Amino acid sequence: MASAAAGLRAVGSRAAGAELRWNQIRVFSSWLDKWIPRKKPLVAQKKPIKVFLKAGKTYKWCVCGRSKNQPFCDASHLFQATGLFPLRFKVEEDRSAFLCACKATSKPPYCDGTHKSNRVQNAQEGSSL
């Protein structure tokens, strides 16, 4: 019984530690926003990019739209001080996918057809929405 209670305390303290780290990240992000305001993502292309994704590999999808290696990040967000960071993701099995290049998807990094909207089609590539 005593070891079970100790295990519960350890789990509880880990959860509290994770919450503390999350709060620290949030505070750091708000502090960072004061110095590097977040810029809006740019429309890299008005159509999705078909890619082959390998299982278990970590990918970084460009959120800012400034990467020359679309749809993946090339760290352009750092050099242009966008305040935006890439979205890291993995897939569970090898597969092809259409990744969003208009940066307006509601299901990042995957295309959801938002590029067909008038808002995206009327925008210039390289401009924000």
C-alpha positions as CSV (number, residue, x, y, z in Angstrom):
1,M,0.0,0.0,0.0
2,A,2.7,2.4,0.9
3,S,4.5,1.9,-2.4
4,A,1.3,2.5,-4.3
5,A,0.8,5.8,-2.5
6,A,4.4,6.8,-3.2
7,G,3.8,5.9,-6.9
8,L,0.7,8.2,-7.0
9,R,2.7,11.0,-5.4
10,A,5.4,10.6,-8.0
11,V,2.9,10.6,-10.9
12,G,1.2,13.6,-9.3
13,S,4.5,15.5,-9.0
14,R,5.3,14.7,-12.6
15,A,2.0,16.1,-13.7
16,A,2.6,19.2,-11.6
17,G,6.1,19.6,-13.1
18,A,4.7,19.3,-16.6
19,E,2.1,22.0,-15.8
20,L,4.8,24.2,-14.4
21,R,6.9,23.7,-17.6
22,W,3.9,24.5,-19.7
23,N,3.3,27.7,-17.7
24,Q,6.9,28.7,-18.1
25,I,6.7,28.2,-21.9
26,R,3.6,30.3,-22.0
27,V,5.2,33.1,-20.1
28,F,8.3,32.9,-22.3
29,S,6.1,33.0,-25.4
30,S,4.3,36.1,-24.2
31,W,7.6,37.8,-23.3
32,L,9.0,36.8,-26.8
33,D,5.9,38.3,-28.5
34,K,6.8,41.7,-27.0
35,W,10.2,41.6,-28.7
36,I,9.4,39.7,-31.9
37,P,5.8,40.3,-32.9
38,R,4.3,37.4,-34.8
39,K,3.9,38.1,-38.5
40,K,1.2,36.5,-40.5
41,P,2.1,33.5,-42.6
42,L,2.6,34.1,-46.4
43,V,0.8,32.2,-49.1
44,A,3.7,30.1,-50.5
45,Q,1.5,28.5,-53.3
46,K,-2.1,28.4,-54.1
47,K,-2.2,24.6,-54.3
48,P,-1.0,21.8,-52.0
49,I,2.2,19.9,-52.5
50,K,2.2,16.1,-52.8
51,V,5.0,14.5,-50.8
52,F,5.9,10.9,-49.7
53,L,6.3,10.6,-46.0
54,K,8.3,7.9,-44.3
55,A,7.1,6.2,-41.1
56,G,8.8,7.3,-37.9
57,K,10.7,10.2,-39.5
58,T,10.1,13.7,-37.9
59,Y,9.1,16.4,-40.4
60,K,9.0,20.1,-39.8
61,W,6.2,21.8,-41.8
62,C,6.8,25.4,-42.7
63,V,4.2,27.6,-40.9
64,C,5.5,31.0,-42.0
65,G,5.4,30.4,-45.7
66,R,8.9,31.9,-46.2
67,S,10.8,28.6,-46.7
68,K,12.5,28.0,-50.0
69,N,12.0,24.3,-49.4
70,Q,8.2,24.2,-49.3
71,P,6.3,22.6,-47.6
72,F,9.2,21.9,-45.2
73,C,11.0,24.4,-43.0
74,D,14.4,25.8,-43.9
75,A,14.7,28.1,-40.8
76,S,13.7,31.2,-42.8
77,H,11.5,32.2,-39.9
78,L,14.6,32.8,-37.8
79,F,16.3,35.0,-40.3
80,Q,13.2,37.1,-41.0
81,A,12.1,37.3,-37.3
82,T,8.6,36.1,-37.9
83,G,7.8,34.9,-34.4
84,L,6.4,31.7,-36.1
85,F,7.8,28.2,-35.6
86,P,7.5,25.0,-37.7
87,L,5.1,22.3,-36.9
88,R,6.8,19.0,-36.1
89,F,5.0,15.9,-37.0
90,K,5.5,12.1,-37.7
91,V,3.4,9.6,-39.6
92,E,2.9,6.0,-38.4
93,E,3.2,4.4,-41.8
94,D,4.8,5.2,-45.2
95,R,2.3,7.2,-47.3
96,S,1.8,10.0,-49.8
97,A,0.0,13.2,-48.5
98,F,-0.9,16.6,-49.8
99,L,0.6,19.2,-47.5
100,C,-0.8,22.7,-47.3
101,A,1.2,25.5,-49.1
102,C,-1.4,28.3,-48.7
103,K,-0.9,28.2,-44.9
104,A,-4.6,28.7,-44.3
105,T,-5.6,25.0,-43.6
106,S,-7.6,24.2,-40.5
107,K,-5.9,20.8,-40.3
108,P,-2.1,21.6,-40.5
109,P,0.1,20.3,-42.0
110,Y,-2.5,18.6,-44.3
111,C,-4.4,20.3,-47.0
112,D,-8.1,20.7,-46.3
113,G,-9.1,22.5,-49.6
114,T,-9.0,26.0,-48.2
115,H,-6.7,27.0,-51.1
116,K,-9.9,26.8,-53.3
117,S,-11.5,29.7,-51.4
118,N,-11.8,33.1,-53.0
119,R,-9.7,34.6,-50.1
120,V,-6.7,32.5,-51.0
121,Q,-7.2,32.6,-54.8
122,N,-7.4,36.4,-54.8
123,A,-4.2,36.7,-52.7
124,Q,-0.8,37.0,-54.3
125,E,1.7,34.3,-53.7
126,G,4.2,35.6,-51.2
127,S,1.7,37.9,-49.5
128,S,-0.3,37.3,-46.3
129,L,-4.0,36.6,-46.2
